[in-house]
Amino acid sequence: MKNHVTLTSPAEVAPHSYPLPGWRGAESLDGKADAALRALRDKSPGLSRVLNDHPLAQTLTSFRTYDALTGYSQLRPPLGQLCATLVPRYGEQLTLRYGLALLAALIEDHPARWPGSRLDAQLEPCFIDSYHRILTAVARGGATSLMPDTDAFAKELAICLHRLIPAGGQLVDPGGAFPRRLLIRRPTRDTLAAARYVLLNAGGFTPFAIFHTSLFQRHWFTPAGWEFTFRCLPAVFRSYPHLKGLLASSWFYDPLMREISPELNFVREIPQRWGAVFVYVGPEPGANSDALLLSKYRRELFEAGKYTPRKYAFVVSKKDVLARDSWSLPE
């Protein structure tokens, strides 16, 4: 039987006191951004020319204006434009490393910018932990998955801008809304229950925080990592008091995963324990679904006609999260 620690208030135990393997949120960043940038320059003889032609501070002004109600994807167009400007002149490798230099510059400036973020103090170690990971990638020179025009880079940039909150197994984006299209199609018991929950329990369709999965935090796509994520939510709601709750959608919320991939049971069980309501969204895009790309077994079932990826969503209200925050925390 697992031991339990009883919490008497949200403030008594910070999210980061729930241990995760490799957690570095308590380690100092002093000098690390500068060292990572020096290592990056050493690996990239042409980078100094790019930095002289396109000063980092000047480029970063393109990302200072941010609509908190829209979400991190708003960064993709200017990042695409940045690549369109740099790649023809400097090539892909120097463009990649220029993007890494942008991340390092933001991290170096974190102490000065953090008070202006108005985020809850309990969340800062979550950012510090991610900054250690990002700076390690900077010092190594990165990989093509971190080209500035990729979704992965946009997420890393949003973390460095204090816009995406790295919270263990998931990233939390405060810029979302419950998609009403889920509720206006032919009504089912699930959609009616979800509509009633959103209206009566959450208090409306917008604004909501949204979960995003990060390739670079897949080592915390675990029960412990997800429990940590939910432990961070009260601090998210204190940072953004206008939020009505949290929503997420993916193929891995499909209840069929209990039989097909039981190792993923926690992605439904943990939200349910925090009060989440699930609803069917629709089919996934067939052979291109991550459900198949990430599992040989699921692909074999698909090819045999025994499994078709389906997307489900869940919604949980701020009220339910805060009510459960004082429950026992498994060690």
Secondary structure, DSSP 8 states (H G I E B T S, - for coil): ---EE--SSTTTS-GGGS--TT--TTS--TTHHHHHHHHHHHH-TTHHHHHHHS-HHHHHGGGT---TTT-GGGGHHHHHHHHHHHHHHH-HHHHHHHHHHHHHHHHHTHHHHHHHHT--GGGHHHHHHHHHHHHHHHHHT--GGG-TTSHHHHHHHHHHTT-SEEETTEEEEEEE---THHHHSS--HHHHHHHHIIIIII-SS--EEEEE--GGGGGG-SHHHHHHHHHHHHHHHHHSTT--EEEEEEGGG-TTHHHH-GGGTHHHHHHHHTT-EEEEEEE--GGG-HHHHT-HHHHHHHHTTS---EEEEEEEEHHHHHHHTTS-EE-
